[in-house]
Every structure is written in structure tokens, then in C-alpha cells.
Amino acid sequence: MTDPIPAVATQVTHHTLWQALTGSAPPRHLPPIPIGRAVADSRLATPGDLFAALPGDRIDGNDFVGDALERQARAVICEPQALQGLDPASHPVVIANCRTRRLESPDADEPAYPTSEHCVLYVVSDSMQAIRNVGLFQRLHRTRRSLRVVGITGSVGKSSTKELVRSVFSQHFETYCSPGNLNGEHALPLVLMGLSHIHERFVTELGMYRLGEIDEMCGLTLPHMGIVTNVGPSHLERLGTIENIFRAKSELVRALPPAESGGVAILNWDDPMVQRMEALTEAQVVKVGLTPDCDVWADQIQSAGFKGCRFRLHLPQFLYPSGRTIHVKSPLLGRHSVHNTLLATAAGLVEGIPLQKILAGLRDPNNQIRLMLVDGVNNSTLIDDTYNASEASALAALNLLADLKPERHGRRIAVLGDMRELGTSTETSHLIVGRHAANVSDLLVTVGQLGRLISDAARASRMASEAVHQTAHAEEALSLLSDLVRPDDLILIKGSRAVGMEEIVSGLSARRF
């Protein structure tokens, strides 16, 4: 696990956990006490939570069961070694031995009758497989049969597209959406614990760090619809080749049911590698892009500055045989956001959501879309795009900087950090971004060791040396920018989380003062 997994609200009880982990009916002495949230970091545990003690690359969650008990967790999924060194006198616990399917008391003289005061320790042989079992149990046995699941993957744009789909679907359906960027194999089982019978649609993004990971997550979520935003060199360092990234992303469309069973693949047809996925699925394929050979497409795209963008939307002939177009105003910044909007529109149309409700969802996607405008110090404006970075997303962010016009005498400032996990394309990608930054920004500040490549490329593209600043880390960049920023400056902040770019946003934000 590379990043801490935040807490996820659940709909599970002790009965859910017992049935999922033992395959048997719960014993009569085990009450169906609800679990508040699921956490994989003991420091996040609060009274009533489930702590999943997962093994990690450097830290084993089984070593922190005692910490979860101190924080009054209601349930723990752990492996046998976690019991070593626990003091049952300090915390009222009951052990659920999932191998023998028995409740046990650590004190032989006490009955194994858990109450709301007890923490139940579900002892399993493999805690990672155990949380998968709980997530799958919730998906199969605690949801309505008519639930439809949408999986979203791609090298960039997953979270933005997910939030747009959530917004569109919520206009018409009771919709559950994976929170934040919980999109990996460790987080998804916890997300599934939040499903319940009330939900009609479930929308989740599917990330990956290895081949087979998306396929495994599809085995848990059982998606009916798959949306693919693009295939690019993100995680190239881990997967080795762009072809392997294609194979990993295509696992989603391969997992979809056939068209006659309701399977739908919505593909960004402007990406040649995504086009290849049409041949890999038996699901209905809906093509989305900026050309007339698509089912849902857009043209006449115009930036509306800080208000978003405008475009003409062409609706699919399989719904409107005579053709229909409509002019759309989107509050999302940047021309690149049009693809995300088209993907969400196509999803809504396929699911039978009335057009007016789709448009309402597109107008109000909420503030969880990652790229945001923030009031900065000295009456400046920050473009916060700090979640992560790749060549494609950095170029799109720079294009947005070019589209937006600073007020009065403000300058366009690009603050660009390292782009990680690009493998063999690392140097080339940073040089391309540096050349583009020279063309669209008045001032460039780079952060990190790889950021030096961006600076060098900008200078080689004849950007004035005094306009290019190279810094080693976020703290140095923040100190420099605090002296450089003038009123009305427009500041783009973009880079990998590993460089700490969010610290620059926090330091320059007007809300800090």
C-alpha cells in the first residue's frame, strides 16, 4: 500500500462479518451490532469502527491491533500473530476463530458472549483475503438484485469522470460512489462494505499497479458498465511498457457481461489504444469523442475562462435516429474536461436518465472534481491540480493556464514538480512539458530533481533565464513564491504527490491567513 487508506462508512454488522468469514450462520450469542466505519490504519480508528489489520510492504497491520483496541474499535480482522502480547485484561475482547467457527474468550473462566462493550477479534489465516470476502459478501448478499455497477479506469481522468457520473446518476437513482481516490485492491473491499439494499447504482474507479489487479477488482464489484478514459504512460515504471498498461486497463472491458445481459463499454474513441478495446468485449460499445464517427461527440469547444467551457453536444443516433444537438455550458475548467463530460453523458443516456436530469448533473458536479481554483495570497488565484501528474495531465493543465486570462497586470505562473512512475519515458516527458511551459507561462518554478529537466527544456526553448527558477523541494519553492507573487497573478500548481505540491497550495492559500 503506497498511501494511507482513509476511513470508509460501512453498512455491515457482526453478523455480516461472521457469515462472510466463516460461511456459516452467526451464533446466537453474537449480536448484530452495526460497525461504524472500516479503517486500515489503526490511527484512524474511533469507537465502533472495524480495523482491518493488513500486511504492507514495510508495516504489518497485525502489529497495531493493540492500538485499535486502545481507540475502542468494535471489530478487528487480523491474523493469529496479532494476538501475541495482547492483554485481555486491558480491553474486553472476544475472539471469533474463523477456522473453527467458534467464539472464544481469552479468559477460560468467562463466557464468550460479546456485548457492545467488547471488541470482536475475527482471526483469519489471511487478512487481505478476508476483507475481500467481506466486500464480496456485501456486494452479493446485501444489495438489491437490480443494482448496476459502473467501473471507471484510465491513466488520467478517473476521479473527475467518476464524480461526474455520480452527479448525473444521483439526479435519477439512489447512487453509492467510492469516496475520494479509493481505487486499489486494498481499499476497494472496504468501499464495498458501504453498499446496501437502498442503492440502485454503484460507481467506482479502478486503479492498478500491476497486471491482473483490475481483473481481481472486477471479480469483487461485478461491473455492468465499464468506462475507459485513456491509456497513457502513468505507472510505466511499474508495468514496463505501454502495451502492458493497455492490457491492464483492458481487463475492465473483458470482465463486462455481453450486451444482451446489459453489458456496456463506454470508450474514449479519440485514444487509439482505447479503440482497440472494442474487439476485446462482448458488451455494447458506446464511442465518445470529438469526431462524427462517435456515438456521443462534441464540437465548437470554447473556453469560458474561469466559468468553465462551452461546446455543442451531439446525441447518439441509437437514441435519436434523426440526430439531435444541444449547446452545453460546463463549469469544469479546461478543454480536456470535455471528454470527461462526454463519458458521463453517455453513461447517463445508456442508463435511461432523462436529458434534462443529465444536464443538471453536469452543471453541479460538486467540489470533489480535482482541478480547483483557490484564492491565493496577495489577491492571486491558484489552480490546484496537485493530486498527481503525467505528461498528458501536465500538458492539459498548461493548456488551461493558457486559456485563462489573469486580471489586469497579473502573470501566468507555472509551478511544476516531478512526474513519477513514467519509466523509460521520464526524461522525454519532462522535456516536452518544459518546452510547453515556456510557451504558455510568464514565470516557471520547478520542484524536485526531475523538475530540473523541465527547467532546462524551458530555457532551451528561449524562456528568459530570470523567469525560470529551479528548487529542490516544496519548502524552497514556497519560500521563493512567497516573495514572487504579485496581485492578480494566476498560479498553476501541478506535480506528483511525492514532491509535496499540496504544501505549496496550502502555503499560498489566502485561507491560511
Backbone torsions as a table, in degrees:
resi	resn	phi	psi	omega
1	MET	NA	126.6	-176.0
2	THR	-92.8	-29.1	-177.9
3	ASP	-127.7	146.8	175.6
4	PRO	-59.1	139.6	178.9
5	ILE	-91.6	121.3	179.6
6	PRO	-70.0	167.8	-180.0
7	ALA	-68.1	146.0	179.3
8	VAL	-126.4	127.2	176.4
9	ALA	-65.3	138.4	-176.2
10	THR	-118.6	166.7	173.5
11	GLN	-119.6	23.5	-176.0
12	VAL	-99.9	161.9	177.4
13	THR	-129.6	178.3	173.7
14	HIS	-59.8	-34.7	178.9
15	HIS	-64.8	-40.4	177.3
16	THR	-58.8	-48.5	-177.0
17	LEU	-62.4	-44.7	-179.2
18	TRP	-61.8	-48.5	-178.0
19	GLN	-63.4	-41.9	-178.3
20	ALA	-68.0	-33.8	-172.4
21	LEU	-94.9	-19.0	179.8
22	THR	-115.9	-19.1	-176.6
23	GLY	72.5	18.0	-178.4
24	SER	-132.8	166.1	178.5
25	ALA	-67.0	145.5	-178.8
26	PRO	-67.4	145.4	177.1
27	PRO	-66.5	153.5	-173.6
28	ARG	-66.9	-19.6	-179.7
29	HIS	-86.7	-0.6	179.4
30	LEU	-99.1	109.2	-177.9
31	PRO	-75.8	151.4	-179.6
32	PRO	-80.8	56.7	-176.9
33	ILE	-72.7	131.2	-178.8
34	PRO	-71.7	150.1	175.6
35	ILE	-100.5	132.0	-176.9
36	GLY	-71.8	-65.0	-177.2
37	ARG	-135.5	161.6	173.5
38	ALA	-110.0	132.6	179.4
39	VAL	-132.8	148.9	174.4
40	ALA	-113.0	6.0	177.5
41	ASP	-125.5	114.1	-174.1
42	SER	-59.4	-24.8	-179.7
43	ARG	-68.1	-19.4	-179.9
44	LEU	-91.6	-7.9	-175.7
45	ALA	-66.4	138.7	175.3
46	THR	-129.8	167.1	-179.0
47	PRO	-53.5	129.3	178.1
48	GLY	95.6	0.2	-175.3
49	ASP	-89.4	165.4	168.4
50	LEU	-102.1	127.3	173.4
51	PHE	-104.5	120.4	175.8
52	ALA	-95.3	110.2	-176.9
53	ALA	-85.3	90.4	-174.1
54	LEU	-98.2	140.8	173.3
55	PRO	-72.7	140.8	179.2
56	GLY	-123.5	-177.6	-179.5
57	ASP	-66.0	-37.7	-177.0
58	ARG	-121.1	-25.3	-174.8
59	ILE	-126.2	136.8	178.1
60	ASP	-104.5	118.2	-179.4
61	GLY	-59.0	-22.5	178.5
62	ASN	-63.9	-20.0	178.5
63	ASP	-78.7	-5.8	-173.1
64	PHE	-120.8	18.2	177.1
65	VAL	-62.4	-39.3	178.0
66	GLY	-59.4	-38.2	177.7
67	ASP	-64.2	-41.7	178.2
68	ALA	-63.7	-37.0	177.4
69	LEU	-66.1	-39.8	177.1
70	GLU	-58.6	-33.0	-178.3
71	ARG	-91.0	11.0	172.9
72	GLN	65.7	40.3	172.0
73	ALA	-60.5	146.7	-178.8
74	ARG	-89.1	-25.7	-179.2
75	ALA	-148.8	150.7	176.6
76	VAL	-137.9	133.7	169.3
77	ILE	-104.2	119.2	-173.8
78	CYS	-148.4	172.4	177.9
79	GLU	-101.5	162.9	-171.9
80	PRO	-53.5	-35.1	-176.4
81	GLN	-65.0	-18.8	-179.8
82	ALA	-66.9	-21.7	-178.0
83	LEU	-77.2	-17.8	-178.4
84	GLN	-68.4	126.3	177.3
85	GLY	88.0	-5.3	177.4
86	LEU	-74.7	140.4	178.7
87	ASP	-102.8	101.0	-177.4
88	PRO	-63.0	-19.9	178.6
89	ALA	-72.0	-23.0	-177.6
90	SER	-82.0	-29.0	-175.3
91	HIS	-139.5	127.5	177.8
92	PRO	-69.2	112.3	-178.3
93	VAL	-130.6	154.1	168.8
94	VAL	-127.2	137.6	-178.4
95	ILE	-97.3	124.9	173.3
96	ALA	-98.2	102.2	-179.9
97	ASN	-80.9	102.5	-173.1
98	CYS	-74.7	-16.0	177.0
99	ARG	-77.7	-44.5	-179.1
100	THR	-91.3	-9.3	-178.2
101	ARG	59.3	47.2	-179.9
102	ARG	-133.8	145.9	169.2
103	LEU	-87.1	135.2	-177.2
104	GLU	-132.1	144.9	175.2
105	SER	-101.0	137.2	176.6
106	PRO	-65.2	-18.2	176.4
107	ASP	-107.2	114.3	-175.7
108	ALA	-59.9	-22.1	-178.5
109	ASP	-87.6	-5.6	-178.3
110	GLU	-107.6	139.8	176.6
111	PRO	-71.4	150.2	-179.9
112	ALA	-89.1	67.7	-179.3
113	TYR	-116.0	92.6	-177.0
114	PRO	-69.4	142.9	173.4
115	THR	-120.2	-175.6	178.4
116	SER	-66.2	-13.8	178.7
117	GLU	-85.2	-14.2	-176.9
118	HIS	-91.4	152.5	164.7
119	CYS	-102.6	128.3	178.1
120	VAL	-93.5	122.1	178.4
121	LEU	-95.4	107.7	178.6
122	TYR	-86.3	104.9	-174.0
123	VAL	-93.3	120.8	-174.7
124	VAL	-129.5	165.6	179.2
125	SER	-80.3	-25.1	-176.5
126	ASP	-145.6	103.8	-174.2
127	SER	-68.9	-30.4	177.8
128	MET	-65.9	-46.6	177.8
129	GLN	-64.7	-32.6	-179.5
130	ALA	-63.7	-44.5	-179.5
131	ILE	-70.3	-29.4	172.9
132	ARG	-61.7	-42.3	-179.8
133	ASN	-62.9	-39.7	178.8
134	VAL	-66.7	-45.0	178.9
135	GLY	-60.7	-44.7	179.9
136	LEU	-66.8	-38.6	177.3
137	PHE	-59.9	-45.0	179.3
138	GLN	-62.8	-41.7	179.5
139	ARG	-63.5	-40.6	-174.2
140	LEU	-85.8	-35.0	-167.9
141	HIS	-117.2	-5.0	-178.6
142	ARG	-124.4	22.2	177.1
143	THR	-131.1	161.1	177.7
144	ARG	-72.1	150.0	-177.6
145	ARG	-64.4	-26.0	-177.7
146	SER	-84.3	0.2	179.3
147	LEU	-56.8	131.7	173.9
148	ARG	-113.0	138.0	-173.5
149	VAL	-114.3	133.7	177.9
150	VAL	-113.7	120.8	174.5
151	GLY	-105.0	137.7	-176.9
152	ILE	-126.1	128.1	176.6
153	THR	-138.9	171.2	-177.7
154	GLY	151.4	163.3	-178.5
155	SER	-73.9	-36.2	174.6
156	VAL	-139.5	155.5	174.2
157	GLY	89.6	5.0	-178.0
158	LYS	-63.0	-51.3	-174.4
159	SER	-67.4	-41.0	179.0
160	SER	-63.3	-43.8	178.4
161	THR	-64.7	-41.7	178.6
162	LYS	-58.1	-44.8	-178.6
163	GLU	-67.3	-35.0	176.2
164	LEU	-66.9	-43.9	178.1
165	VAL	-62.2	-43.4	177.2
166	ARG	-57.2	-45.0	-178.8
167	SER	-63.8	-42.6	179.0
168	VAL	-66.0	-48.6	-177.5
169	PHE	-64.0	-36.1	-177.2
170	SER	-66.0	-16.9	175.9
171	GLN	-69.9	-19.4	-170.7
172	HIS	-132.5	-25.1	-175.5
173	PHE	-126.8	156.3	167.1
174	GLU	-74.6	109.9	-167.7
175	THR	-117.6	133.6	172.8
176	TYR	-110.5	133.4	-175.1
177	CYS	-130.0	136.9	177.4
178	SER	-60.3	129.4	-176.0
179	PRO	-76.1	148.6	173.8
180	GLY	54.5	-137.1	-179.5
181	ASN	-109.0	36.3	178.9
182	LEU	-77.3	90.8	-171.3
183	ASN	-133.8	10.7	-175.7
184	GLY	-109.8	177.7	-173.5
185	GLU	-66.7	-26.2	178.1
186	HIS	-81.1	-33.6	-175.3
187	ALA	-85.8	-35.9	-172.0
188	LEU	-59.1	-41.0	177.1
189	PRO	-58.4	-35.6	177.0
190	LEU	-67.4	-40.0	177.7
191	VAL	-60.0	-42.3	-178.7
192	LEU	-62.2	-25.6	178.8
193	MET	-66.5	-12.8	178.4
194	GLY	-88.1	-4.6	179.1
195	LEU	-73.1	150.6	175.4
196	SER	-151.5	178.0	-177.9
197	HIS	-65.3	-19.5	-177.0
198	ILE	-75.3	-19.4	-172.1
199	HIS	-80.3	134.8	176.8
200	GLU	-101.8	-27.3	178.8
201	ARG	-137.7	143.5	176.5
202	PHE	-127.4	123.7	-177.4
203	VAL	-117.0	125.9	-178.9
204	THR	-144.2	146.7	173.1
205	GLU	-94.1	150.8	-177.1
206	LEU	-124.3	106.2	176.2
207	GLY	-95.1	177.5	179.1
208	MET	-162.1	152.3	172.6
209	TYR	-122.3	-3.0	-177.6
210	ARG	-156.0	160.4	173.6
211	LEU	-63.6	140.6	178.5
212	GLY	91.6	-16.0	-176.0
213	GLU	-68.4	-44.6	179.2
214	ILE	-65.6	-38.4	177.5
215	ASP	-59.7	-42.8	178.6
216	GLU	-64.6	-40.1	179.8
217	MET	-69.3	-33.3	174.9
218	CYS	-65.0	-31.7	176.1
219	GLY	-65.7	-22.7	176.5
220	LEU	-90.4	-43.1	-174.3
221	THR	-85.1	-28.9	-178.3
222	LEU	55.3	63.5	-174.7
223	PRO	-71.6	147.4	172.6
224	HIS	-98.5	-30.5	-178.5
225	MET	-124.9	136.5	175.1
226	GLY	-122.8	133.0	178.4
227	ILE	-117.9	126.8	179.5
228	VAL	-117.5	118.5	-175.6
229	THR	-80.5	-40.7	-177.2
230	ASN	-179.8	172.0	173.2
231	VAL	-130.2	117.1	-178.8
232	GLY	-139.5	-174.1	-172.3
233	PRO	-81.0	10.4	173.9
234	SER	-58.4	137.2	-178.6
235	HIS	67.5	17.3	179.2
236	LEU	-60.4	-31.8	179.9
237	GLU	-62.7	-32.2	-178.6
238	ARG	-85.2	-39.2	-173.8
239	LEU	-96.8	-12.4	171.0
240	GLY	90.5	-48.1	-177.3
241	THR	-137.6	156.4	176.5
242	ILE	-64.6	-29.1	177.7
243	GLU	-65.4	-37.3	176.4
244	ASN	-67.5	-36.7	175.8
245	ILE	-63.3	-42.5	175.6
246	PHE	-58.1	-45.9	-179.4
247	ARG	-61.4	-40.9	-179.1
248	ALA	-65.9	-45.6	-179.1
249	LYS	-67.5	-34.0	-177.5
250	SER	-72.1	-10.6	175.9
251	GLU	-59.0	-28.9	178.2
252	LEU	-65.2	-51.0	-176.5
253	VAL	-69.3	-30.5	176.6
254	ARG	-64.8	-29.7	-175.7
255	ALA	-83.4	-9.1	-176.0
256	LEU	-72.7	148.6	174.7
257	PRO	-70.0	162.4	178.5
258	PRO	-65.6	163.7	-176.3
259	ALA	-55.9	-40.6	-177.6
260	GLU	-67.4	-14.8	176.2
261	SER	-104.2	13.0	175.7
262	GLY	93.8	9.8	179.5
263	GLY	-75.9	135.9	-179.0
264	VAL	-138.2	129.4	173.4
265	ALA	-113.4	119.4	178.4
266	ILE	-105.0	116.1	-169.1
267	LEU	-119.2	137.3	172.3
268	ASN	-73.1	100.4	-172.2
269	TRP	-75.5	-7.7	176.9
270	ASP	-82.2	-6.1	177.6
271	ASP	-103.7	113.2	-176.5
272	PRO	-57.9	-33.4	-179.6
273	MET	-72.7	-34.6	176.4
274	VAL	-67.4	-35.3	176.9
275	GLN	-54.5	-37.0	-178.2
276	ARG	-62.1	-20.2	-177.7
277	MET	-71.8	-17.5	179.2
278	GLU	-56.4	-36.4	-177.0
279	ALA	-78.7	-4.6	-173.8
280	LEU	-104.3	3.2	-176.1
281	THR	-135.0	150.4	173.2
282	GLU	-97.3	1.1	178.8
283	ALA	-73.7	161.6	171.0
284	GLN	-62.0	132.2	179.9
285	VAL	-103.9	125.4	175.8
286	VAL	-113.8	121.0	-174.9
287	LYS	-96.0	133.5	-176.3
288	VAL	-128.5	137.8	178.3
289	GLY	174.2	-152.6	-174.3
290	LEU	-117.8	19.8	-179.2
291	THR	-130.1	154.4	-174.8
292	PRO	-65.5	-13.1	178.5
293	ASP	-80.1	2.1	177.5
294	CYS	-91.2	159.4	176.1
295	ASP	-75.9	-43.8	177.0
296	VAL	-121.8	118.8	-175.1
297	TRP	-146.3	167.1	-176.1
298	ALA	-134.5	149.6	169.9
299	ASP	-145.4	-175.5	-178.0
300	GLN	53.6	44.8	-177.9
301	ILE	-78.6	129.0	-180.0
302	GLN	-135.4	139.6	173.0
303	SER	-76.0	136.6	173.5
304	ALA	-106.4	26.0	178.3
305	GLY	64.1	-132.6	-177.8
306	PHE	-71.1	-8.6	179.8
307	LYS	-90.8	-4.3	178.6
308	GLY	116.7	-132.7	179.5
309	CYS	-150.1	163.7	179.0
310	ARG	-126.0	148.6	175.3
311	PHE	-161.0	164.7	174.7
312	ARG	-97.5	125.9	-177.8
313	LEU	-99.7	127.4	176.0
314	HIS	-102.9	122.3	-176.1
315	LEU	-87.8	156.4	-171.1
316	PRO	-71.3	143.6	179.2
317	GLN	-70.5	-21.9	177.6
318	PHE	-70.6	-13.0	172.1
319	LEU	-108.7	-30.9	-178.9
320	TYR	-128.7	83.0	-174.4
321	PRO	-55.7	-30.8	-179.6
322	SER	-86.7	-3.3	-179.6
323	GLY	86.9	145.7	176.5
324	ARG	-155.2	137.6	176.1
325	THR	-125.8	155.8	179.4
326	ILE	-149.7	143.1	179.0
327	HIS	-89.3	130.4	-173.0
328	VAL	-119.5	137.0	170.4
329	LYS	-110.1	121.8	-179.3
330	SER	-111.5	135.9	177.5
331	PRO	-77.9	-5.0	-176.9
332	LEU	-76.0	140.2	-177.5
333	LEU	-81.9	140.6	172.8
334	GLY	93.4	139.6	178.4
335	ARG	-63.7	-30.5	-179.3
336	HIS	-63.5	-19.9	179.9
337	SER	-71.6	-14.0	-179.4
338	VAL	-62.0	-39.8	179.2
339	HIS	-60.8	-43.3	178.5
340	ASN	-61.1	-41.0	179.4
341	THR	-64.3	-41.1	179.1
342	LEU	-65.1	-40.7	179.1
343	LEU	-62.3	-43.1	178.9
344	ALA	-67.8	-37.6	177.3
345	THR	-61.9	-46.1	179.4
346	ALA	-60.7	-41.4	179.0
347	ALA	-61.6	-43.5	178.8
348	GLY	-64.3	-41.6	179.7
349	LEU	-64.0	-44.4	-179.9
350	VAL	-62.3	-34.8	-179.0
351	GLU	-83.9	4.1	174.6
352	GLY	79.2	20.9	178.8
353	ILE	-77.6	131.4	178.9
354	PRO	-56.0	145.0	-174.4
355	LEU	-57.0	-41.3	-178.5
356	GLN	-63.6	-34.9	176.9
357	LYS	-70.3	-36.9	176.4
358	ILE	-60.8	-47.0	-179.3
359	LEU	-63.5	-36.6	177.5
360	ALA	-63.9	-40.5	178.0
361	GLY	-65.9	-36.2	178.8
362	LEU	-69.8	-29.4	-178.5
363	ARG	-75.4	-22.5	-173.1
364	ASP	-136.3	69.0	-176.0
365	PRO	-79.8	-1.7	-176.9
366	ASN	76.3	175.8	-171.6
367	ASN	-88.7	15.3	179.6
368	GLN	-87.0	-6.5	171.9
369	ILE	-63.1	133.0	-164.7
370	ARG	-64.6	-45.1	-173.7
371	LEU	-76.8	115.5	-173.2
372	MET	-133.1	153.5	171.4
373	LEU	-93.3	133.8	-177.9
374	VAL	-129.9	135.7	174.6
375	ASP	-66.3	127.9	-177.4
376	GLY	-107.2	174.8	179.4
377	VAL	-64.3	154.7	175.1
378	ASN	58.4	33.2	177.1
379	ASN	62.5	32.4	174.8
380	SER	-93.2	174.3	176.4
381	THR	-127.3	130.5	179.7
382	LEU	-102.6	136.7	168.7
383	ILE	-101.4	104.0	-175.7
384	ASP	-88.7	105.4	177.1
385	ASP	-131.8	55.6	-167.5
386	THR	-99.5	3.2	-174.5
387	TYR	-61.1	-50.0	-179.0
388	ASN	-163.3	179.2	-175.7
389	ALA	-152.1	142.0	170.4
390	SER	-142.5	173.0	178.9
391	GLU	-58.2	-47.5	-176.7
392	ALA	-63.0	-45.2	-177.5
393	SER	-71.3	-32.4	177.4
394	ALA	-68.2	-41.9	177.7
395	LEU	-64.5	-39.7	178.0
396	ALA	-63.7	-40.7	178.7
397	ALA	-65.5	-38.7	176.8
398	LEU	-66.9	-36.5	175.4
399	ASN	-62.5	-38.4	176.2
400	LEU	-63.4	-44.5	178.0
401	LEU	-56.5	-39.1	179.2
402	ALA	-68.7	-34.7	-178.1
403	ASP	-71.9	-31.5	-177.0
404	LEU	-86.1	136.9	-177.4
405	LYS	-107.1	119.3	177.0
406	PRO	-63.0	151.0	177.8
407	GLU	-75.0	149.5	176.0
408	ARG	46.2	-116.0	-173.8
409	HIS	-103.9	21.4	179.7
410	GLY	-66.3	156.9	-179.4
411	ARG	-113.1	156.9	171.9
412	ARG	-91.0	117.4	-178.9
413	ILE	-116.3	126.6	176.4
414	ALA	-106.2	121.8	175.8
415	VAL	-111.6	107.2	-170.0
416	LEU	-121.6	128.7	179.2
417	GLY	-107.2	178.8	178.5
418	ASP	-52.1	145.1	168.8
419	MET	-109.3	115.6	-172.3
420	ARG	-97.6	166.2	173.7
421	GLU	61.1	33.8	178.9
422	LEU	-97.8	-0.4	174.2
423	GLY	58.2	-133.4	-175.6
424	THR	-68.3	-14.9	179.6
425	SER	-92.8	6.6	-174.5
426	THR	-55.9	-55.2	-176.3
427	GLU	-64.3	-47.9	-178.1
428	THR	-59.5	-44.2	-178.0
429	SER	-63.1	-42.6	179.7
430	HIS	-66.6	-36.9	178.4
431	LEU	-66.9	-40.6	178.5
432	ILE	-62.5	-44.7	179.4
433	VAL	-63.8	-40.4	179.0
434	GLY	-62.6	-41.8	178.4
435	ARG	-63.6	-40.2	-179.5
436	HIS	-70.3	-37.2	178.2
437	ALA	-60.5	-36.9	178.7
438	ALA	-62.7	-30.6	-176.7
439	ASN	-81.9	-23.7	-171.2
440	VAL	-116.6	-11.8	-175.3
441	SER	-115.2	152.0	175.4
442	ASP	-88.1	-24.8	-177.1
443	LEU	-144.4	137.0	-178.6
444	LEU	-126.1	128.9	174.0
445	VAL	-123.7	121.5	179.0
446	THR	-108.5	153.1	-174.1
447	VAL	-130.1	128.2	174.5
448	GLY	99.3	170.5	-176.7
449	GLN	-65.3	-43.7	179.0
450	LEU	-71.9	-25.1	177.5
451	GLY	-59.0	-24.4	177.9
452	ARG	-60.6	-33.7	177.1
453	LEU	-63.1	-38.4	177.5
454	ILE	-64.1	-45.8	179.4
455	SER	-60.7	-45.8	-178.7
456	ASP	-61.4	-41.6	-179.3
457	ALA	-67.2	-36.8	179.2
458	ALA	-65.3	-43.6	178.2
459	ARG	-64.7	-39.8	178.8
460	ALA	-64.8	-23.3	176.9
461	SER	-90.4	16.7	173.6
462	ARG	71.4	27.5	167.5
463	MET	-75.2	134.9	-175.7
464	ALA	-56.0	135.4	-176.8
465	SER	-58.2	-36.8	-179.0
466	GLU	-70.8	-12.2	178.8
467	ALA	-94.8	-2.4	-177.5
468	VAL	-114.8	126.0	-178.5
469	HIS	-127.6	126.1	178.7
470	GLN	-105.1	125.9	177.4
471	THR	-123.6	154.4	-175.1
472	ALA	-83.3	-29.8	-175.4
473	HIS	-154.6	173.0	-173.7
474	ALA	-63.0	-38.1	-178.8
475	GLU	-62.1	-42.0	178.5
476	GLU	-65.9	-40.6	179.1
477	ALA	-63.7	-41.6	-179.8
478	LEU	-64.1	-42.3	178.2
479	SER	-61.1	-43.3	179.3
480	LEU	-64.2	-47.5	-176.3
481	LEU	-66.4	-32.4	179.2
482	SER	-59.2	-29.5	178.1
483	ASP	-89.0	-24.8	-173.2
484	LEU	-88.1	-30.5	-169.5
485	VAL	-68.3	132.4	178.4
486	ARG	-115.3	167.1	175.9
487	PRO	-57.1	138.9	175.5
488	ASP	74.3	4.3	175.2
489	ASP	-63.8	144.6	176.9
490	LEU	-111.3	118.0	-167.9
491	ILE	-120.6	113.8	173.9
492	LEU	-88.3	129.7	178.0
493	ILE	-121.8	115.0	-171.6
494	LYS	-144.2	134.0	177.3
495	GLY	167.0	171.4	-179.3
496	SER	-69.3	148.4	179.3
497	ARG	-59.1	-30.1	-177.0
498	ALA	-60.6	-21.6	-179.1
499	VAL	-89.3	-11.2	179.0
500	GLY	78.3	35.5	-178.0
501	MET	-63.0	-28.0	179.6
502	GLU	-63.9	-24.2	176.6
503	GLU	-66.5	-32.4	178.0
504	ILE	-69.1	-42.8	177.4
505	VAL	-59.8	-47.6	-179.5
506	SER	-61.1	-41.5	-178.0
507	GLY	-70.2	-30.0	-178.7
508	LEU	-95.8	-5.1	-177.2
509	SER	-70.8	136.8	178.5
510	ALA	-66.7	-23.8	-179.2
511	ARG	-68.0	-15.6	-179.1
512	ARG	-71.3	-21.1	-172.9
513	PHE	-109.5	NA	NA
